[in-house]
Each structure stands twice: as C-alpha cells, then as structure tokens.
Amino acid sequence: MSSSLSTQHIISMEDLTAEDIALVLDTAESFKEVNERRIKKLPTLRGRTIINLFLEPSTRTRTSFEIAAKRLSADAVNMTASASATVKGESLRDTAQTLSAMACDLIVVRHKYAGAPEVLAECMDTHVINGGDGMHEHPTQALLDLFTMKQSLGHLEGLTVGIVGDICHSRVAGSLVPALRKVGARPIIIAPPTLLPARPDVLGAEVSTSLDDVLPELDVAYMLRIQMERAEGMPFPSVREYARLFGMNSARLAAMKPSALVMHPGPMNRGVEISSAVADSDRAIVLDQVNAGVAVRMAAMYLLLGGESGGAAA
C-alpha cells in the first residue's frame, strides 16, 4: 500500500480511492493509540501552519480539527466568519489569496455555500480539506464514520447501513453514501418522500420510505439530525409525527439484529430522531464517532502534508 494519498486535497469523497480510504483508516488506527496516551502529542507536523477557516457556525468539527492539528504539533490558527474580512465584503477568492500570501500549509474550510473548498483549492498553493460545504459534502465525517464502524463491527465490506432522515439537505449523506460504496458496503437511504432529493437514484443507494420495513436488514442505523432551527418550514406535518415514523426508539432497536448499532453525526435531538433510551444504550456509538474524529483528522492532515504511514505514531 502507498504511504501517501493519491490526491492533494480532500474536498469530496470522489477525490479518494478505496486505497486512499484504507490508508486513512489504517493511519488513524495508529493515531487512536496516541490519543489514549497520557501525553497526547507528536512532533510530526512541527513548523507546519494549519488554518481552520470556519465561515459557518461549528463547534464539534472545528474543535476536532483544532485538537488534531495541535496533537501533531502544527501551528493551528482559527478563523471564523466574524473574525474574517468577509464580513467587510471581501470575496472568498480574495480571502484565499490573502491566506496564500501568508504561506500556510493546509487549510480546513467550512462554508455555507457548496463549492467553496474548490474555490480555495484553485486560488491557493496549499492543501485543502472540506470541513462541510453547504448541502454538498462533509468527507472527513464520512471517514470517521467508516473508522467507527470498522472498529465496532470488525469490517466494512458487506455491511448494510441505513441512513435515515433529511437526505435532501444532508452533506453527511452526500459523503457517506459514496464512501460506503467504495468500501463494499450497502447504503440504503430512508426518509419520507418529501425529504428525499428529486432524483434519489443519482446518489447510488437503495431507497426506502419506511424505516420499519428495512430495520431487520441493517447492521447500522445512521440517524441524521433534523434541523430544528428550520423545523417550522420542514416538509412533514410535525416533529412528533416524524419521530413516530422515523425516530429510533427502543422498539425499533429491538427489531434490529442483536449486533446492529446506532450512529448519529451530532448534535442529537433527543426524542426526535433518537430517543434518550437508545442514545444512552451501549448500542449507540455516538461518542465513539466523536473520539474517532480526532484520530481520522490527524491522519488526513498527516497524509496530505507528506507523512509516511509507518511513522505515524512514533
């Protein structure tokens, strides 16, 4: 296996081959061990500068990237929308050229508009990681989800994963479906018709409009967050009705395989897409996903900046 990625950026899951994904997951395995040490620090990226350009609100993803950079001894600089010149009218292209002139080595970008990471990659002579762009993709979320599944179930090939909820607006689903296909898993998107895209077949996954019909087939039920801040305009009768038909509760968990697990990208709306009883059960591995995020993002940064997998946890 190669010791470097076949791409200079991680903007879309289409940038990564199956071999790239395996390399990221294997490298993350060694970083997971580092994160369990008392001193959680490596000199690997000392002297490198990583900018977290988060032009859309985020807590979990931004913090995860910041911790990952610092544990590799990189100089991590956080920039938010309120602290950037974009609030003064500066274009994203001008921001990119300004940051490029500061000679940073890698930039992580979160933006409300799809395509923003590609603009940065075109304008900057630096590596770019997409930390979530609009309703498009969130590739490192998909990678950490794959890592969590593999750690918990022992393999990825042959798994059946149901992705449940607002598929139409989900950048998590936008990355997870192609990621699962690349590793030989079977994705099923599950949602009411009003929360499916106009052409769900384009995603490359099987489609079901009934969670209960497919529950017995699933190895993983991946519950997407209902965006409560937009719930008033959501195309379903009520949050209560959504929870009744598509929420993961104890009865639905009992209908799944005994080995099946529940995942959620967070933050969870308890009582909507997932009940408290399920969220707090040992079959919900949401906190494992959070833990995996740091190791996987360390691996992504390390491999893009020229690290060799053999020395990852030295």
Secondary structure, DSSP 8 states (H G I E B T S, - for coil): --SS-S-S-BSSGGG--HHHHHHHHHHHHHHHHHTTSSS----TTTT-EEEEEE-S--SHHHHHHHHHHHHTT-EEEEEEGGGSGGGGT--HHHHHHHHHHTT-SEEEEEESSTTHHHHHHHH-SSEEEEEEETTTB-HHHHHHHHHHHHHHHS--TT-EEEEES--TT-HHHHHHHHHHHHTT-EEEEE--GGGS-S-GGGGTSEEES-HHHHGGG-SEEEE----GGGGGG-SSS-HHHHHHHH-B-HHHHHTS-TT-EEE--S---BTTTB-HHHHTSTTB-HHHHHHHHHHHHHHHHHHHTT--GGGTT-
